[in-house]
Amino acid sequence: MKKVLVDTLNKNKQEYIEDLKGLIGIKTENIGHGVLGGYEKEGQVYLEKLAKEVGFDAQRQDMSEETILKSRKINKEGNIGHNYKDHDRYNLICEYSEKNPGKTIVFNGHIDTMPAGDLSKWTYDPYTGTEVDGKIYGLGTADMKSGLIAPIMAVKLIKESGLELPGTVKVMSVCDEEGGGNGTVNAVMNGIEGDYCVVCECSEKNMIVAHMGFVGFDVDVKGIALHAGSKWKGVNAIEKAMLLIQDLKELEHNWLMNYKHPLLPAPTINLGVIQGGDAASTVAGKCTFKAMAHFLPTVMSYDQVVDDIFNTIKTRAEGDSWLRENMPEITISQSGFGFEIDTKSEFVTKTKDILEDTLDREVKIISSTAGNDARIMQNMAEIPTIILGPASINQCHSVDEYVEIDSYLESILMYASMILNLSK
């Protein structure tokens, strides 16, 4: 079986490469982390046509703010206030079955990318899949169009090899992942079933079994603005914000001392943005800072992290005469739970054996500091989930993003082997 797959892959590899380059050439950027919308539609149309040509049944699934609100209330997952109507954003749910009674494998990926940024910094046009020295350059090559299209190509490879699929394959091409995972939240709330799930994010073809949870939050601090020459008569909001920031740094230190994980680094709180004041000659009347906490799965909970952040800010504010009467306003801007699957589970151990036989090398069990939709598939859909895909996380959200062609082709081969072996 392995030999026929490899032979067919080598015979048809240029066709698989061109299919990927076609998807890379389509702009599918997320705008303002999804709040302002996204240009995913043309990419979904491309994938739908491709999937149907392979033999998949492909269904479009509308995004719904009402569904996200419901999930937020029930599951504490979902980011509200995103724009889905202006650009006709939707999920694409593809299913392939030869009516055999085997198991169902779900492959999850996202069609949206982050914006390209300053185009002058790119060596190659980010909206053209450019093939150079064994790599394909372009926006979304790593994150994550190569991983997204690979399971569709895997089914194509199986069919072109003259083999029969023992079970069912589902491919989820979701929108708005870069906005916090709303596409997969929407899909799960509408019902998605399977025996196993592979989130096809970058892993360099190693198995990721855990990732950090995250909470993004904005803090608005009020002051009294006036001329700096009479500073003592005003209240400097920037200086008040600095008091809160210092205590958040202490909270980060306490987390570091108290929470450990065998695969993941210590939890962190990153101050990403601070905005305040109008001029050096004016006492700042307002200040906003934006931060992102990354926390450990299992040993830390979302509720605990949010409570720690809110209580830290509240406690410090109550110790200041101005802030006590003018409490800072805290808003959760983006959030997601952590993810972890038991490394001794049947899914993990079986998959590791299949991959090592397919790739002829050791496959490492690793973790990721970046969150993704694995948490939603495992925690909400309750499907055993791993993260496994081509490319390196170092290429994500970067100028001159690329995927190695061999890595992409090997991901097609390994997905095909998993389908044939796991779905029996």
C-alpha positions as a Markdown table, in Angstrom:
| # | Residue | x | y | z |
|---|---|---|---|---|
| 1 | Met | 0.0 | 0.0 | 0.0 |
| 2 | Lys | 2.8 | 2.4 | 0.9 |
| 3 | Lys | 4.7 | 1.8 | -2.3 |
| 4 | Val | 1.6 | 2.4 | -4.5 |
| 5 | Leu | 0.9 | 5.7 | -2.7 |
| 6 | Val | 4.5 | 6.9 | -3.0 |
| 7 | Asp | 4.6 | 5.9 | -6.7 |
| 8 | Thr | 1.4 | 7.7 | -7.5 |
| 9 | Leu | 2.4 | 10.8 | -5.5 |
| 10 | Asn | 5.7 | 11.0 | -7.4 |
| 11 | Lys | 3.8 | 10.6 | -10.7 |
| 12 | Asn | 1.2 | 13.3 | -10.0 |
| 13 | Lys | 3.1 | 15.6 | -7.6 |
| 14 | Gln | 3.3 | 18.6 | -10.0 |
| 15 | Glu | -0.5 | 18.6 | -10.3 |
| 16 | Tyr | -0.8 | 18.7 | -6.5 |
| 17 | Ile | 1.7 | 21.5 | -6.3 |
| 18 | Glu | -0.2 | 23.5 | -8.9 |
| 19 | Asp | -3.5 | 23.0 | -7.0 |
| 20 | Leu | -1.8 | 24.5 | -3.9 |
| 21 | Lys | -0.3 | 27.4 | -5.9 |
| 22 | Gly | -3.7 | 28.2 | -7.2 |
| 23 | Leu | -5.1 | 28.6 | -3.7 |
| 24 | Ile | -2.1 | 30.7 | -2.6 |
| 25 | Gly | -2.8 | 33.0 | -5.5 |
| 26 | Ile | -6.2 | 34.0 | -4.0 |
| 27 | Lys | -6.4 | 36.8 | -1.4 |
| 28 | Thr | -8.2 | 35.4 | 1.7 |
| 29 | Glu | -7.1 | 37.9 | 4.3 |
| 30 | Asn | -8.9 | 38.4 | 7.6 |
| 31 | Ile | -9.6 | 42.1 | 8.3 |
| 32 | Gly | -9.1 | 43.5 | 11.8 |
| 33 | His | -9.0 | 40.0 | 13.3 |
| 34 | Gly | -12.4 | 39.4 | 11.8 |
| 35 | Val | -14.1 | 42.3 | 13.4 |
| 36 | Leu | -14.1 | 44.3 | 10.2 |
| 37 | Gly | -14.7 | 41.2 | 8.0 |
| 38 | Gly | -12.6 | 39.0 | 5.7 |
| 39 | Tyr | -12.0 | 38.1 | 2.1 |
| 40 | Glu | -12.3 | 34.3 | 2.4 |
| 41 | Lys | -15.1 | 33.8 | -0.1 |
| 42 | Glu | -13.0 | 33.4 | -3.3 |
| 43 | Gly | -10.7 | 30.9 | -1.6 |
| 44 | Gln | -13.7 | 28.9 | -0.5 |
| 45 | Val | -15.1 | 28.8 | -4.0 |
| 46 | Tyr | -11.8 | 27.5 | -5.3 |
| 47 | Leu | -11.7 | 24.7 | -2.7 |
| 48 | Glu | -15.3 | 23.8 | -3.2 |
| 49 | Lys | -14.7 | 23.3 | -6.9 |
| 50 | Leu | -11.5 | 21.3 | -6.2 |
| 51 | Ala | -13.2 | 19.1 | -3.6 |
| 52 | Lys | -16.2 | 18.3 | -5.8 |
| 53 | Glu | -13.8 | 17.3 | -8.6 |
| 54 | Val | -12.2 | 14.8 | -6.2 |
| 55 | Gly | -15.6 | 13.5 | -5.3 |
| 56 | Phe | -16.4 | 15.2 | -2.0 |
| 57 | Asp | -19.9 | 16.5 | -1.2 |
| 58 | Ala | -19.3 | 20.2 | -0.3 |
| 59 | Gln | -21.7 | 22.3 | 1.7 |
| 60 | Arg | -21.5 | 26.0 | 2.5 |
| 61 | Gln | -22.3 | 26.9 | 6.1 |
| 62 | Asp | -23.3 | 30.5 | 6.9 |
| 63 | Met | -21.7 | 32.2 | 9.9 |
| 64 | Ser | -24.0 | 33.5 | 12.6 |
| 65 | Glu | -23.4 | 36.1 | 15.3 |
| 66 | Glu | -26.3 | 34.5 | 17.2 |
| 67 | Thr | -24.5 | 31.2 | 17.1 |
| 68 | Ile | -21.3 | 32.7 | 18.4 |
| 69 | Leu | -23.2 | 34.5 | 21.2 |
| 70 | Lys | -24.8 | 31.2 | 22.2 |
| 71 | Ser | -21.4 | 29.4 | 22.3 |
| 72 | Arg | -19.9 | 32.3 | 24.3 |
| 73 | Lys | -22.7 | 31.8 | 26.9 |
| 74 | Ile | -22.6 | 28.0 | 27.0 |
| 75 | Asn | -18.9 | 27.2 | 26.2 |
| 76 | Lys | -17.1 | 30.5 | 26.9 |
| 77 | Glu | -15.7 | 30.1 | 23.4 |
| 78 | Gly | -16.3 | 32.6 | 20.6 |
| 79 | Asn | -15.5 | 36.2 | 19.9 |
| 80 | Ile | -18.5 | 38.5 | 19.4 |
| 81 | Gly | -19.0 | 41.5 | 17.1 |
| 82 | His | -17.4 | 40.1 | 13.9 |
| 83 | Asn | -18.5 | 41.2 | 10.5 |
| 84 | Tyr | -19.8 | 38.3 | 8.3 |
| 85 | Lys | -22.3 | 40.0 | 6.0 |
| 86 | Asp | -20.3 | 42.6 | 4.1 |
| 87 | His | -18.0 | 40.0 | 2.5 |
| 88 | Asp | -20.2 | 36.9 | 2.4 |
| 89 | Arg | -18.0 | 34.9 | 4.7 |
| 90 | Tyr | -18.9 | 31.2 | 5.3 |
| 91 | Asn | -17.5 | 27.8 | 6.2 |
| 92 | Leu | -17.1 | 25.0 | 3.7 |
| 93 | Ile | -17.8 | 21.5 | 5.1 |
| 94 | Cys | -16.6 | 18.7 | 2.7 |
| 95 | Glu | -17.4 | 15.0 | 3.1 |
| 96 | Tyr | -16.1 | 12.0 | 1.1 |
| 97 | Ser | -17.5 | 8.5 | 1.6 |
| 98 | Glu | -17.6 | 5.3 | -0.3 |
| 99 | Lys | -20.4 | 4.0 | 2.0 |
| 100 | Asn | -18.0 | 1.7 | 3.8 |
| 101 | Pro | -18.7 | 1.2 | 7.6 |
| 102 | Gly | -15.3 | 2.5 | 8.8 |
| 103 | Lys | -14.5 | 5.3 | 11.1 |
| 104 | Thr | -14.7 | 9.0 | 10.4 |
| 105 | Ile | -11.6 | 11.2 | 10.3 |
| 106 | Val | -12.1 | 15.0 | 10.4 |
| 107 | Phe | -9.5 | 17.3 | 9.0 |
| 108 | Asn | -9.8 | 20.9 | 10.2 |
| 109 | Gly | -8.1 | 23.9 | 8.6 |
| 110 | His | -8.7 | 27.6 | 8.1 |
| 111 | Ile | -8.9 | 29.5 | 4.8 |
| 112 | Asp | -8.2 | 33.0 | 6.2 |
| 113 | Thr | -4.7 | 34.5 | 6.5 |
| 114 | Met | -3.4 | 37.5 | 8.3 |
| 115 | Pro | -2.8 | 40.6 | 6.1 |
| 116 | Ala | 0.4 | 40.7 | 4.1 |
| 117 | Gly | 1.5 | 44.0 | 5.6 |
| 118 | Asp | 4.1 | 46.1 | 3.9 |
| 119 | Leu | 4.4 | 44.6 | 0.4 |
| 120 | Ser | 7.7 | 46.3 | -0.2 |
| 121 | Lys | 9.3 | 43.9 | 2.3 |
| 122 | Trp | 8.3 | 40.8 | 0.4 |
| 123 | Thr | 10.9 | 39.3 | -2.0 |
| 124 | Tyr | 8.1 | 37.6 | -3.9 |
| 125 | Asp | 4.5 | 38.6 | -4.6 |
| 126 | Pro | 2.6 | 37.3 | -1.5 |
| 127 | Tyr | -0.5 | 36.7 | -3.7 |
| 128 | Thr | 1.4 | 34.4 | -6.1 |
| 129 | Gly | 2.7 | 31.0 | -5.2 |
| 130 | Thr | 6.3 | 31.4 | -6.3 |
| 131 | Glu | 8.4 | 28.2 | -6.6 |
| 132 | Val | 12.1 | 28.8 | -5.8 |
| 133 | Asp | 14.7 | 26.2 | -4.6 |
| 134 | Gly | 12.3 | 23.6 | -3.4 |
| 135 | Lys | 10.0 | 26.1 | -1.6 |
| 136 | Ile | 6.7 | 27.8 | -2.4 |
| 137 | Tyr | 6.6 | 31.4 | -1.2 |
| 138 | Gly | 3.4 | 33.3 | -0.6 |
| 139 | Leu | 1.0 | 34.5 | 2.0 |
| 140 | Gly | -0.7 | 31.6 | 3.7 |
| 141 | Thr | 1.7 | 28.9 | 2.4 |
| 142 | Ala | 2.5 | 27.8 | 5.9 |
| 143 | Asp | -0.5 | 29.2 | 7.8 |
| 144 | Met | -2.2 | 27.3 | 6.5 |
| 145 | Lys | -3.1 | 26.7 | 2.9 |
| 146 | Ser | -0.7 | 23.8 | 2.4 |
| 147 | Gly | -2.2 | 22.0 | 5.5 |
| 148 | Leu | -5.8 | 22.9 | 4.5 |
| 149 | Ile | -5.6 | 21.5 | 0.9 |
| 150 | Ala | -3.5 | 18.5 | 1.8 |
| 151 | Pro | -6.3 | 16.2 | 3.1 |
| 152 | Ile | -8.3 | 16.9 | -0.1 |
| 153 | Met | -5.2 | 15.9 | -2.1 |
| 154 | Ala | -4.8 | 12.8 | 0.2 |
| 155 | Val | -8.2 | 11.5 | -0.8 |
| 156 | Lys | -7.3 | 12.3 | -4.5 |
| 157 | Leu | -4.1 | 10.3 | -4.0 |
| 158 | Ile | -5.9 | 7.3 | -2.5 |
| 159 | Lys | -8.3 | 7.3 | -5.4 |
| 160 | Glu | -5.6 | 7.7 | -8.1 |
| 161 | Ser | -3.7 | 4.9 | -6.4 |
| 162 | Gly | -6.7 | 2.6 | -7.0 |
| 163 | Leu | -7.3 | 2.1 | -3.3 |
| 164 | Glu | -10.6 | 2.1 | -1.5 |
| 165 | Leu | -11.4 | 4.3 | 1.5 |
| 166 | Pro | -12.6 | 2.2 | 4.4 |
| 167 | Gly | -14.4 | 5.0 | 6.2 |
| 168 | Thr | -15.4 | 8.6 | 5.9 |
| 169 | Val | -13.3 | 11.8 | 5.5 |
| 170 | Lys | -14.5 | 15.2 | 6.4 |
| 171 | Val | -12.6 | 18.4 | 5.6 |
| 172 | Met | -13.5 | 21.6 | 7.4 |
| 173 | Ser | -12.4 | 24.8 | 5.7 |
| 174 | Val | -13.4 | 27.4 | 8.2 |
| 175 | Cys | -13.2 | 31.2 | 8.0 |
| 176 | Asp | -12.3 | 33.7 | 10.8 |
| 177 | Glu | -9.8 | 31.5 | 12.6 |
| 178 | Glu | -7.3 | 34.4 | 12.8 |
| 179 | Gly | -10.1 | 36.3 | 14.7 |
| 180 | Gly | -10.0 | 33.7 | 17.5 |
| 181 | Gly | -11.6 | 30.6 | 16.0 |
| 182 | Asn | -15.2 | 31.6 | 15.3 |
| 183 | Gly | -15.4 | 29.5 | 12.1 |
| 184 | Thr | -14.8 | 26.3 | 13.9 |
| 185 | Val | -17.0 | 27.4 | 16.9 |
| 186 | Asn | -19.8 | 28.0 | 14.4 |
| 187 | Ala | -19.2 | 24.6 | 12.7 |
| 188 | Val | -19.2 | 22.7 | 16.0 |
| 189 | Met | -22.3 | 24.5 | 17.2 |
| 190 | Asn | -24.0 | 23.4 | 14.0 |
| 191 | Gly | -22.9 | 19.8 | 14.6 |
| 192 | Ile | -19.8 | 18.0 | 13.5 |
| 193 | Glu | -19.1 | 14.4 | 14.3 |
| 194 | Gly | -16.2 | 12.1 | 13.9 |
| 195 | Asp | -14.0 | 9.5 | 15.6 |
| 196 | Tyr | -10.7 | 11.4 | 15.2 |
| 197 | Cys | -9.7 | 14.9 | 14.3 |
| 198 | Val | -6.5 | 16.3 | 12.8 |
| 199 | Val | -6.0 | 20.1 | 12.9 |
| 200 | Cys | -3.7 | 20.6 | 9.9 |
| 201 | Glu | -1.7 | 23.6 | 11.4 |
| 202 | Cys | 2.1 | 23.8 | 11.1 |
| 203 | Ser | 3.9 | 21.1 | 13.1 |
| 204 | Glu | 6.8 | 20.2 | 10.7 |
| 205 | Lys | 5.0 | 16.8 | 10.5 |
| 206 | Asn | 5.5 | 16.1 | 14.2 |
| 207 | Met | 2.5 | 15.6 | 16.5 |
| 208 | Ile | 1.4 | 18.5 | 18.6 |
| 209 | Val | -0.6 | 17.2 | 21.6 |
| 210 | Ala | -1.0 | 20.4 | 23.7 |
| 211 | His | -1.2 | 24.2 | 23.2 |
| 212 | Met | -1.6 | 27.2 | 25.4 |
| 213 | Gly | -4.9 | 28.9 | 26.1 |
| 214 | Phe | -5.1 | 32.6 | 25.6 |
| 215 | Val | -7.0 | 35.7 | 27.0 |
| 216 | Gly | -6.6 | 39.1 | 25.3 |
| 217 | Phe | -7.9 | 42.0 | 27.3 |
| 218 | Asp | -8.1 | 45.8 | 27.1 |
| 219 | Val | -7.9 | 48.1 | 30.1 |
| 220 | Asp | -9.2 | 51.7 | 29.9 |
| 221 | Val | -7.9 | 54.1 | 32.6 |
| 222 | Lys | -9.3 | 57.6 | 33.2 |
| 223 | Gly | -7.4 | 60.7 | 34.3 |
| 224 | Ile | -7.8 | 64.4 | 34.4 |
| 225 | Ala | -6.2 | 66.3 | 31.5 |
| 226 | Leu | -4.8 | 69.8 | 31.8 |
| 227 | His | -1.6 | 71.7 | 31.0 |
| 228 | Ala | 1.5 | 69.9 | 32.3 |
| 229 | Gly | 2.7 | 73.1 | 34.0 |
| 230 | Ser | 0.0 | 72.4 | 36.6 |
| 231 | Lys | 0.5 | 68.7 | 36.6 |
| 232 | Trp | -0.4 | 68.4 | 40.3 |
| 233 | Lys | -3.9 | 69.6 | 39.7 |
| 234 | Gly | -4.6 | 66.8 | 37.2 |
| 235 | Val | -4.4 | 63.0 | 37.2 |
| 236 | Asn | -2.1 | 61.3 | 34.7 |
| 237 | Ala | -3.9 | 58.2 | 33.3 |
| 238 | Ile | -0.6 | 56.8 | 31.9 |
| 239 | Glu | 1.0 | 56.9 | 35.3 |
| 240 | Lys | -2.1 | 55.2 | 36.9 |
| 241 | Ala | -2.0 | 52.6 | 34.1 |
| 242 | Met | 1.7 | 51.9 | 35.0 |
| 243 | Leu | 0.6 | 50.9 | 38.5 |
| 244 | Leu | -1.8 | 48.3 | 37.1 |
| 245 | Ile | 0.8 | 47.0 | 34.6 |
| 246 | Gln | 3.3 | 46.5 | 37.4 |
| 247 | Asp | 0.9 | 44.4 | 39.4 |
| 248 | Leu | 0.1 | 42.3 | 36.3 |
| 249 | Lys | 3.8 | 41.6 | 35.9 |
| 250 | Glu | 3.8 | 40.4 | 39.5 |
| 251 | Leu | 0.8 | 38.1 | 38.6 |
| 252 | Glu | 2.8 | 36.7 | 35.7 |
| 253 | His | 5.7 | 36.0 | 38.1 |
| 254 | Asn | 3.4 | 34.2 | 40.5 |
| 255 | Trp | 2.0 | 32.1 | 37.7 |
| 256 | Leu | 5.6 | 31.2 | 36.6 |
| 257 | Met | 6.4 | 30.0 | 40.2 |
| 258 | Asn | 3.2 | 28.0 | 40.7 |
| 259 | Tyr | 2.3 | 26.4 | 37.4 |
| 260 | Lys | 4.4 | 23.9 | 35.4 |
| 261 | His | 3.8 | 21.7 | 32.3 |
| 262 | Pro | 6.0 | 18.9 | 31.0 |
| 263 | Leu | 5.7 | 20.1 | 27.4 |
| 264 | Leu | 4.9 | 23.8 | 27.5 |
| 265 | Pro | 6.7 | 26.9 | 28.8 |
| 266 | Ala | 5.6 | 29.0 | 31.7 |
| 267 | Pro | 2.4 | 31.1 | 31.4 |
| 268 | Thr | 2.9 | 34.7 | 30.4 |
| 269 | Ile | 1.2 | 38.1 | 30.2 |
| 270 | Asn | 2.4 | 40.2 | 27.3 |
| 271 | Leu | 1.8 | 44.0 | 27.1 |
| 272 | Gly | 1.2 | 44.5 | 23.4 |
| 273 | Val | -0.2 | 48.0 | 23.0 |
| 274 | Ile | -0.3 | 51.2 | 25.2 |
| 275 | Gln | -2.0 | 54.3 | 24.0 |
| 276 | Gly | -2.5 | 57.5 | 26.1 |
| 277 | Gly | -2.3 | 61.2 | 26.2 |
| 278 | Asp | -2.2 | 63.9 | 23.5 |
| 279 | Ala | 1.1 | 65.8 | 23.9 |
| 280 | Ala | 4.1 | 66.0 | 26.2 |
| 281 | Ser | 2.8 | 69.4 | 27.5 |
| 282 | Thr | -0.6 | 67.8 | 28.5 |
| 283 | Val | -1.4 | 65.6 | 31.5 |
| 284 | Ala | -2.8 | 62.4 | 30.0 |
| 285 | Gly | -6.6 | 62.3 | 30.5 |
| 286 | Lys | -6.9 | 58.7 | 29.3 |
| 287 | Cys | -4.8 | 55.6 | 28.7 |
| 288 | Thr | -5.6 | 52.2 | 27.2 |
| 289 | Phe | -3.4 | 49.2 | 27.3 |
| 290 | Lys | -3.9 | 45.9 | 25.5 |
| 291 | Ala | -2.4 | 42.7 | 26.8 |
| 292 | Met | -2.5 | 38.9 | 26.1 |
| 293 | Ala | -2.2 | 36.2 | 28.6 |
| 294 | His | -1.1 | 32.7 | 27.6 |
| 295 | Phe | -1.9 | 30.0 | 30.1 |
| 296 | Leu | -1.3 | 26.3 | 30.5 |
| 297 | Pro | -4.0 | 23.6 | 29.8 |
| 298 | Thr | -5.2 | 21.3 | 32.5 |
| 299 | Val | -3.4 | 22.9 | 35.4 |
| 300 | Met | -4.9 | 26.3 | 34.7 |
| 301 | Ser | -8.5 | 27.1 | 33.8 |
| 302 | Tyr | -9.9 | 29.9 | 31.7 |
| 303 | Asp | -12.1 | 31.1 | 34.6 |
| 304 | Gln | -9.1 | 31.2 | 37.0 |
| 305 | Val | -7.0 | 33.2 | 34.6 |
| 306 | Val | -9.8 | 35.8 | 34.0 |
| 307 | Asp | -10.4 | 36.0 | 37.7 |
| 308 | Asp | -6.7 | 36.5 | 38.4 |
| 309 | Ile | -6.5 | 39.3 | 35.9 |
| 310 | Phe | -9.6 | 41.1 | 37.0 |
| 311 | Asn | -8.9 | 40.7 | 40.7 |
| 312 | Thr | -5.3 | 41.9 | 40.3 |
| 313 | Ile | -6.4 | 45.1 | 38.6 |
| 314 | Lys | -9.3 | 45.6 | 41.0 |
| 315 | Thr | -7.1 | 45.1 | 44.1 |
| 316 | Arg | -4.5 | 47.5 | 42.9 |
| 317 | Ala | -7.1 | 50.1 | 41.9 |
| 318 | Glu | -8.7 | 49.9 | 45.3 |
| 319 | Gly | -5.3 | 50.8 | 46.9 |
| 320 | Asp | -5.2 | 54.1 | 44.9 |
| 321 | Ser | -7.5 | 57.0 | 46.0 |
| 322 | Trp | -8.2 | 58.1 | 42.3 |
| 323 | Leu | -8.6 | 54.7 | 40.8 |
| 324 | Arg | -10.8 | 53.5 | 43.7 |
| 325 | Glu | -13.4 | 56.1 | 42.6 |
| 326 | Asn | -12.7 | 55.8 | 38.9 |
| 327 | Met | -12.3 | 52.0 | 38.4 |
| 328 | Pro | -10.5 | 50.9 | 35.2 |
| 329 | Glu | -12.7 | 49.3 | 32.6 |
| 330 | Ile | -11.6 | 45.8 | 31.5 |
| 331 | Thr | -12.8 | 44.1 | 28.3 |
| 332 | Ile | -12.0 | 40.7 | 27.1 |
| 333 | Ser | -11.1 | 41.2 | 23.4 |
| 334 | Gln | -10.2 | 37.6 | 22.4 |
| 335 | Ser | -10.0 | 34.3 | 24.2 |
| 336 | Gly | -9.6 | 30.5 | 23.8 |
| 337 | Phe | -9.1 | 27.6 | 26.1 |
| 338 | Gly | -6.0 | 25.5 | 26.3 |
| 339 | Phe | -5.7 | 22.1 | 24.5 |
| 340 | Glu | -4.2 | 18.8 | 25.6 |
| 341 | Ile | -4.7 | 15.1 | 24.7 |
| 342 | Asp | -3.2 | 12.2 | 26.6 |
| 343 | Thr | 0.0 | 11.1 | 24.9 |
| 344 | Lys | -0.9 | 7.5 | 25.8 |
| 345 | Ser | -4.3 | 7.6 | 24.1 |
| 346 | Glu | -5.1 | 5.1 | 21.4 |
| 347 | Phe | -5.3 | 7.9 | 18.8 |
| 348 | Val | -1.9 | 9.3 | 19.6 |
| 349 | Thr | 0.0 | 6.0 | 19.8 |
| 350 | Lys | -1.6 | 4.6 | 16.7 |
| 351 | Thr | -1.0 | 7.7 | 14.7 |
| 352 | Lys | 2.6 | 7.9 | 15.8 |
| 353 | Asp | 3.2 | 4.3 | 14.5 |
| 354 | Ile | 1.5 | 5.0 | 11.2 |
| 355 | Leu | 3.5 | 8.2 | 10.6 |
| 356 | Glu | 6.8 | 6.6 | 11.5 |
| 357 | Asp | 6.2 | 3.8 | 9.1 |
| 358 | Thr | 5.1 | 6.2 | 6.4 |
| 359 | Leu | 7.9 | 8.8 | 6.8 |
| 360 | Asp | 10.7 | 6.4 | 7.8 |
| 361 | Arg | 11.8 | 8.6 | 10.7 |
| 362 | Glu | 11.0 | 9.2 | 14.3 |
| 363 | Val | 7.9 | 11.4 | 14.8 |
| 364 | Lys | 8.2 | 13.7 | 17.9 |
| 365 | Ile | 5.4 | 14.4 | 20.3 |
| 366 | Ile | 5.6 | 18.1 | 21.0 |
| 367 | Ser | 3.6 | 21.2 | 22.1 |
| 368 | Ser | 2.8 | 24.6 | 20.7 |
| 369 | Thr | 2.8 | 28.0 | 22.4 |
| 370 | Ala | 0.3 | 29.3 | 19.8 |
| 371 | Gly | -3.4 | 28.5 | 20.3 |
| 372 | Asn | -5.5 | 27.1 | 17.4 |
| 373 | Asp | -8.8 | 25.3 | 16.7 |
| 374 | Ala | -7.7 | 22.0 | 18.3 |
| 375 | Arg | -9.1 | 23.2 | 21.6 |
| 376 | Ile | -12.5 | 23.7 | 20.0 |
| 377 | Met | -12.6 | 20.3 | 18.3 |
| 378 | Gln | -11.5 | 18.5 | 21.4 |
| 379 | Asn | -13.2 | 20.5 | 24.2 |
| 380 | Met | -16.5 | 21.4 | 22.4 |
| 381 | Ala | -16.9 | 18.8 | 19.7 |
| 382 | Glu | -15.4 | 16.1 | 22.0 |
| 383 | Ile | -13.5 | 14.5 | 19.2 |
| 384 | Pro | -10.0 | 13.2 | 20.1 |
| 385 | Thr | -7.7 | 15.7 | 18.4 |
| 386 | Ile | -4.1 | 16.2 | 17.4 |
| 387 | Ile | -2.3 | 19.0 | 15.5 |
| 388 | Leu | -0.3 | 17.7 | 12.5 |
| 389 | Gly | 0.7 | 19.5 | 9.4 |
| 390 | Pro | 3.5 | 20.6 | 7.0 |
| 391 | Ala | 5.6 | 23.8 | 7.4 |
| 392 | Ser | 7.1 | 25.4 | 10.5 |
| 393 | Ile | 5.3 | 27.7 | 12.9 |
| 394 | Asn | 8.3 | 30.1 | 12.5 |
| 395 | Gln | 6.8 | 30.9 | 9.0 |
| 396 | Cys | 3.4 | 32.0 | 10.4 |
| 397 | His | 2.6 | 35.6 | 10.1 |
| 398 | Ser | 6.0 | 36.4 | 8.6 |
| 399 | Val | 7.3 | 38.2 | 5.5 |
| 400 | Asp | 8.4 | 35.8 | 2.7 |
| 401 | Glu | 6.3 | 33.0 | 4.2 |
| 402 | Tyr | 7.0 | 29.7 | 2.6 |
| 403 | Val | 6.4 | 25.9 | 2.7 |
| 404 | Glu | 8.9 | 23.4 | 1.6 |
| 405 | Ile | 7.5 | 21.4 | -1.3 |
| 406 | Asp | 8.7 | 18.1 | 0.1 |
| 407 | Ser | 7.0 | 18.9 | 3.4 |
| 408 | Tyr | 3.7 | 19.6 | 1.6 |
| 409 | Leu | 3.9 | 16.4 | -0.5 |
| 410 | Glu | 4.8 | 14.3 | 2.6 |
| 411 | Ser | 1.8 | 15.7 | 4.4 |
| 412 | Ile | -0.4 | 14.4 | 1.6 |
| 413 | Leu | 1.2 | 11.0 | 1.9 |
| 414 | Met | 0.9 | 10.9 | 5.7 |
| 415 | Tyr | -2.8 | 12.0 | 5.7 |
| 416 | Ala | -3.5 | 9.3 | 3.1 |
| 417 | Ser | -1.8 | 6.6 | 5.3 |
| 418 | Met | -3.8 | 7.8 | 8.3 |
| 419 | Ile | -7.1 | 7.7 | 6.4 |
| 420 | Leu | -6.4 | 4.2 | 5.2 |
| 421 | Asn | -5.2 | 2.8 | 8.5 |
| 422 | Leu | -7.2 | 4.7 | 11.1 |
| 423 | Ser | -10.6 | 4.6 | 9.5 |
| 424 | Lys | -10.7 | 0.8 | 9.1 |
